[in-house]
Amino acid sequence: DKNPDGSLKYTKEGAHSQPRICFHEDITGKEITTTLQTRVKELPNVEIREYTVMTDILVENGICTGILAKNAAGDILKLHAKDTVLATGGIGGLYKHSTNFPSLTGDGLDVAKKHGVRLEHLDYVQIHPTSLYSKKPGRSFLISESARGEGAVLLNGKGERFVDELLPRDVVTQAIEKEMEKEGSDHVWLSFKAVPEETIRNHFPHIYEECLKEGYDITKEPAPVVPAQHYFMGGIYVDHFSETTMDHLYAVGETSCNGVHGKNRLASNSLLESLVFAERAAGKIAGREDEEYESNYDAACCG
Ligand SMILES: Cc1cc2nc3c(=O)[nH]c(=O)nc-3n(C[C@H](O)[C@H](O)[C@H](O)COP(=O)(O)OP(=O)(O)OC[C@H]3O[C@@H](n4cnc5c(N)ncnc54)[C@H](O)[C@@H]3O)c2cc1C
């Protein structure tokens, strides 16, 4: 989103002391994905196969040479490639409560493990403090941290605040869980009382609508929230170019572990893991691993 003068708008999320996050309403990821998909479809050298699932990698003499996949008709396909990139996302589908799609079941990790490719920090799983509490089954709706960044506060059953809402996710999650245990409740409340109605309607239109669907008008009353599995910091071990321990096999995005998040990702840093490392993998595959590229990388990421 932009200011009237055309400059980018920034917002705050958990553990941020100043606004530093670019956003688009409350659907930043959708905006990025839609733009990327549009651009990819314009490329003449890219073939997109929908409803096709990667079931294994092809390996010859310890080198990855492509993938095995299954299409909607049940045909098994052998897709050969000089280089293969796993980008199969996180593991939320393995959990009862997660903000991820149920189809994200760590397939890339499973395949990597089967072939002895190194995995790292499989216990580094992030729980998001505020998903909308619902008795309906399926993916939990995330109430973005920027809501708390803009002034929304957490309340217990007595309407009292019990934590600094902008502490890192694990700390806020632990405080919520402790409060729920103390009260014997299955959720706490998120109040938007301090957030101007105009901000709610303009900055959080989807959160407003989703809460309304559950029966809560957040311009007038708090909404029930509960922690849910949200992000996987561990994954397939990769180097600075997103290459795994198997030659010609790369892993990017949430399925990889490049160490940038440590044990606890900060809000919006998944862009570093997905976009930056994907670009670096693409650069290496395209033969751009020259000295200048390496030193730019060191200055930008490791300095
Ligand atoms: C609700 C929500 C809000 C978020 N908000 C933010 C945010 O504001 N800022 C931020 O930085 N991050 C955010 N994140 C995290 C971020 O969206 C993810 O980390 C990021 O999308 C991961 O990108 P990815 O490409 O690695 O995986 P994904 O975007 O999950 O894509 C993985 C793809 O692989 C496909 N796939 C999986 N297995 C197979 C298989 N076997 N064969 C074929 N295809 C397969 C899946 O269907 C999926 O399309 C959010 C996440 C959620 C769930």
The ligand as an SDF file (V2000), in Angstrom:
LIG
                    3D

 53 58  0  0  0  0  0  0  0  0999 V2000
   -2.2540  -17.2630    6.8900 C   0  0  0  0  0  0  0  0  0  0  0  0
   -0.7880  -17.0110    6.6680 C   0  0  0  0  0  0  0  0  0  0  0  0
   -0.2790  -15.7150    6.6860 C   0  0  0  0  0  0  0  0  0  0  0  0
    1.0710  -15.4580    6.4660 C   0  0  0  0  0  0  0  0  0  0  0  0
    1.5100  -14.1720    6.4790 N   0  0  0  0  0  0  0  0  0  0  0  0
    2.7900  -13.9230    6.2120 C   0  0  0  0  0  0  0  0  0  0  0  0
    3.2650  -12.5790    6.1550 C   0  0  0  0  0  0  0  0  0  0  0  0
    2.5130  -11.6180    6.3470 O   0  0  0  0  0  0  0  0  0  0  0  0
    4.5810  -12.3630    5.8630 N   0  0  0  0  0  0  0  0  0  0  0  0
    5.4360  -13.3870    5.6300 C   0  0  0  0  0  0  0  0  0  0  0  0
    6.6070  -13.1390    5.3480 O   0  0  0  0  0  0  0  0  0  0  0  0
    5.0180  -14.6880    5.6780 N   0  0  0  0  0  0  0  0  0  0  0  0
    3.7240  -14.9700    5.9620 C   0  0  0  0  0  0  0  0  0  0  0  0
    3.3020  -16.2790    6.0190 N   0  0  0  0  0  0  0  0  0  0  0  0
    4.2430  -17.3610    5.7190 C   0  0  0  0  0  0  0  0  0  0  0  0
    4.3980  -17.5080    4.2260 C   0  0  0  0  0  0  0  0  0  0  0  0
    3.1400  -17.3690    3.5820 O   0  0  0  0  0  0  0  0  0  0  0  0
    4.9550  -18.8790    3.8750 C   0  0  0  0  0  0  0  0  0  0  0  0
    6.0850  -19.1240    4.6290 O   0  0  0  0  0  0  0  0  0  0  0  0
    5.3130  -18.9180    2.4100 C   0  0  0  0  0  0  0  0  0  0  0  0
    4.1370  -18.8530    1.6260 O   0  0  0  0  0  0  0  0  0  0  0  0
    6.0290  -20.2130    2.0700 C   0  0  0  0  0  0  0  0  0  0  0  0
    6.2540  -20.1780    0.6980 O   0  0  0  0  0  0  0  0  0  0  0  0
    6.6660  -21.4960   -0.0240 P   0  0  0  0  0  0  0  0  0  0  0  0
    6.7100  -21.1590   -1.4790 O   0  0  0  0  0  0  0  0  0  0  0  0
    7.8440  -22.0990    0.6270 O   0  0  0  0  0  0  0  0  0  0  0  0
    5.4580  -22.5290    0.2540 O   0  0  0  0  0  0  0  0  0  0  0  0
    3.9040  -22.4100   -0.1190 P   0  0  0  0  0  0  0  0  0  0  0  0
    3.5170  -21.0300   -0.4580 O   0  0  0  0  0  0  0  0  0  0  0  0
    3.1780  -23.1300    0.9680 O   0  0  0  0  0  0  0  0  0  0  0  0
    3.8220  -23.2630   -1.4540 O   0  0  0  0  0  0  0  0  0  0  0  0
    4.1100  -24.6550   -1.4490 C   0  0  0  0  0  0  0  0  0  0  0  0
    3.3970  -25.2310   -2.6510 C   0  0  0  0  0  0  0  0  0  0  0  0
    3.8550  -26.5650   -2.8970 O   0  0  0  0  0  0  0  0  0  0  0  0
    2.7410  -27.3830   -3.1870 C   0  0  0  0  0  0  0  0  0  0  0  0
    3.0930  -28.7680   -2.8540 N   0  0  0  0  0  0  0  0  0  0  0  0
    3.3040  -29.3180   -1.6250 C   0  0  0  0  0  0  0  0  0  0  0  0
    3.6250  -30.6190   -1.7420 N   0  0  0  0  0  0  0  0  0  0  0  0
    3.6250  -30.8850   -3.0740 C   0  0  0  0  0  0  0  0  0  0  0  0
    3.8840  -32.0760   -3.8510 C   0  0  0  0  0  0  0  0  0  0  0  0
    4.2100  -33.2340   -3.2720 N   0  0  0  0  0  0  0  0  0  0  0  0
    3.7870  -31.9810   -5.2010 N   0  0  0  0  0  0  0  0  0  0  0  0
    3.4570  -30.8070   -5.8270 C   0  0  0  0  0  0  0  0  0  0  0  0
    3.2070  -29.6590   -5.1580 N   0  0  0  0  0  0  0  0  0  0  0  0
    3.2980  -29.7280   -3.7900 C   0  0  0  0  0  0  0  0  0  0  0  0
    1.6220  -26.8290   -2.3320 C   0  0  0  0  0  0  0  0  0  0  0  0
    0.3780  -27.2050   -2.8340 O   0  0  0  0  0  0  0  0  0  0  0  0
    1.8850  -25.3240   -2.4530 C   0  0  0  0  0  0  0  0  0  0  0  0
    1.2540  -24.7920   -3.5790 O   0  0  0  0  0  0  0  0  0  0  0  0
    1.9480  -16.5540    6.2480 C   0  0  0  0  0  0  0  0  0  0  0  0
    1.4620  -17.8670    6.2280 C   0  0  0  0  0  0  0  0  0  0  0  0
    0.1090  -18.1040    6.4480 C   0  0  0  0  0  0  0  0  0  0  0  0
   -0.3960  -19.5280    6.4350 C   0  0  0  0  0  0  0  0  0  0  0  0
  1  2  1  0
  2  3  1  0
  2 52  2  0
  3  4  2  0
  4  5  1  0
  4 50  1  0
  5  6  2  0
  6  7  1  0
  6 13  1  0
  7  8  2  0
  7  9  1  0
  9 10  1  0
 10 11  2  0
 10 12  1  0
 12 13  2  0
 13 14  1  0
 14 15  1  0
 14 50  1  0
 15 16  1  0
 16 17  1  0
 16 18  1  0
 18 19  1  0
 18 20  1  0
 20 21  1  0
 20 22  1  0
 22 23  1  0
 23 24  1  0
 24 25  2  0
 24 26  1  0
 24 27  1  0
 27 28  1  0
 28 29  2  0
 28 30  1  0
 28 31  1  0
 31 32  1  0
 32 33  1  0
 33 34  1  0
 33 48  1  0
 34 35  1  0
 35 36  1  0
 35 46  1  0
 36 37  1  0
 36 45  1  0
 37 38  2  0
 38 39  1  0
 39 40  1  0
 39 45  2  0
 40 41  1  0
 40 42  2  0
 42 43  1  0
 43 44  2  0
 44 45  1  0
 46 47  1  0
 46 48  1  0
 48 49  1  0
 50 51  2  0
 51 52  1  0
 52 53  1  0
M  END
$$$$
